[in-house]
Amino acid sequence: MFFCIVPIYFSFLFINNLILNTTLVYIYYSYLSEENHENLMQNELPKFPFDFVKKIKKNKRWKDAQLSLLGRILLFRGIREQYNIDLEEKDIRYNVYNKPFFKDNPVYFSISHSGEIVLCAISDNTPIGIDIEKMYEIKIDTFRPYMLDSEWNRIILSSDKHGAFFDYWTQKEAVIKNFGSGEIDLKSFKIVDSSTMIGNEKFYLKEIKIDPKYKCNISHKNRFLDFYRFCRI
């Protein structure tokens, strides 16, 4: 086992190390693996409480089951490896808007998945929200009612309209997940220079480049952010 700084991803488990001043946000992510599915179900799933196991087994598609299971595996592995804290599924609580959090523990986390990728961001210093979307051909006009004029113009004038749309979408979703207070009108806040305000709260955004077929953004509350990538093999 070793750690190396690399500019690209390799295989099953990855760690991105984001430096936010003195704040570290760790992002663990993984690709789905049909070959490894039975191993996960037989050796990893039984480690979780009965209710969670029952929920996972209700999924009819193996991909859906693995996405949900991997999210939790990455979460608890990350917390153990980075903070040496043993937390379990039973320690997770939900606010009135169904945002998960750890009771009486300063570790913040956010989980997202799309296509073949599932990821989990954790931090012991800043609230975070992360969103990833696999880019695909869509009718962008369908989403016009949810956009401010400036947002719409930026997308339709872009040389890469689909890339611009998914960048907009993951930015908005990341902020909403970080805010964590229920349904928010997408037009109620505007992202300018990778930051936005909701009420008196300010959120900053950073694009995370994981895979060229995906767009991913993380929302945090620290102004300065640089990152370098670690891969664990």
C-alpha positions, -999 to 999 in steps of 0.1 A, spaced: 0 0 0 14 34 -9 3 70 -17 13 88 -48 5 122 -63 -8 117 -98 -26 139 -124 -51 112 -134 -72 84 -118 -63 48 -117 -87 21 -103 -112 12 -77 -106 36 -48 -93 72 -51 -87 101 -27 -87 137 -37 -70 160 -11 -85 195 -13 -66 221 7 -89 249 19 -65 271 38 -60 249 69 -90 229 60 -89 195 43 -118 181 23 -112 145 13 -131 130 -17 -133 93 -20 -147 79 -52 -151 46 -69 -164 31 -102 -191 5 -102 -179 -31 -107 -202 -59 -117 -173 -83 -112 -169 -72 -76 -206 -70 -68 -211 -103 -51 -180 -98 -30 -194 -65 -18 -228 -80 -11 -214 -110 8 -185 -93 27 -194 -56 31 -231 -54 33 -235 -77 64 -214 -51 84 -243 -27 82 -275 -27 104 -305 -48 94 -326 -18 82 -299 -7 58 -293 -42 45 -330 -46 39 -331 -12 20 -301 -23 -2 -317 -57 -10 -349 -40 -22 -331 -27 -52 -339 -47 -83 -309 -35 -103 -274 -45 -91 -261 -10 -100 -286 8 -78 -277 -15 -49 -240 -11 -54 -242 27 -57 -260 30 -24 -237 5 -6 -205 21 -20 -215 55 -8 -216 43 28 -184 22 24 -165 52 11 -180 74 39 -170 52 68 -136 42 53 -127 78 48 -137 88 84 -116 59 98 -86 66 77 -85 104 79 -98 110 114 -94 77 132 -130 78 143 -153 47 143 -187 58 133 -215 36 121 -247 38 101 -267 40 134 -248 73 141 -264 91 111 -293 114 117 -315 134 93 -327 169 96 -363 178 88 -353 182 51 -337 147 51 -301 159 50 -279 133 68 -255 143 95 -236 128 124 -251 136 158 -226 152 182 -197 148 158 -179 175 138 -175 155 106 -194 168 76 -201 147 46 -219 146 13 -225 117 -11 -234 118 -48 -235 93 -76 -242 92 -114 -236 68 -141 -208 45 -131 -193 67 -103 -201 72 -67 -182 96 -45 -182 109 -9 -167 141 4 -158 145 41 -144 173 62 -141 180 99 -140 218 94 -164 230 67 -200 221 57 -199 207 22 -221 196 -6 -210 177 -37 -228 167 -69 -217 147 -99 -235 141 -131 -227 120 -162 -231 142 -192 -255 130 -219 -275 145 -248 -305 163 -234 -329 190 -246 -315 220 -228 -345 241 -236 -366 220 -212 -346 236 -183 -350 272 -194 -378 280 -169 -354 271 -140 -326 295 -151 -319 331 -147 -314 350 -179 -277 354 -173 -273 317 -166 -293 308 -198 -272 332 -219 -240 318 -206 -250 283 -216 -264 290 -251 -234 312 -260 -209 285 -249 -190 266 -275 -198 235 -254 -235 239 -245 -239 205 -228 -207 209 -207 -219 244 -197 -253 231 -187 -240 203 -166 -215 226 -149 -244 250 -141 -265 221 -128 -239 205 -106 -230 239 -91 -266 246 -82 -271 211 -68 -239 212 -47 -249 245 -31 -285 232 -24 -270 201 -8 -247 221 13 -274 245 24 -295 215 34 -328 232 41 -353 217 17 -366 228 -16 -349 259 -30 -359 277 -62 -330 274 -86 -336 310 -97 -334 323 -61 -296 324 -60 -271 334 -86 -236 320 -89 -210 346 -98 -172 339 -99 -177 305 -83 -196 318 -53 -232 326 -42 -253 338 -13 -284 322 2 -298 345 28 -267 354 50 -247 324 41 -220 325 15 -209 294 -5 -179 288 -27 -176 264 -55 -148 243 -70 -150 220 -100 -136 185 -94 -123 169 -125 -127 131 -121 -136 118 -155 -141 137 -189 -176 121 -193 -187 137 -160 -192 171 -144 -186 175 -107 -187 205 -83 -182 208 -46 -197 236 -25 -178 247 7 -175 277 30 -138 285 28 -128 311 3 -94 297 -10 -91 263 -24 -63 245 -42 -62 208 -47 -39 180 -56 -49 144 -61 -38 112 -43 -45 78 -55 -45 48 -33 -36 15 -48 
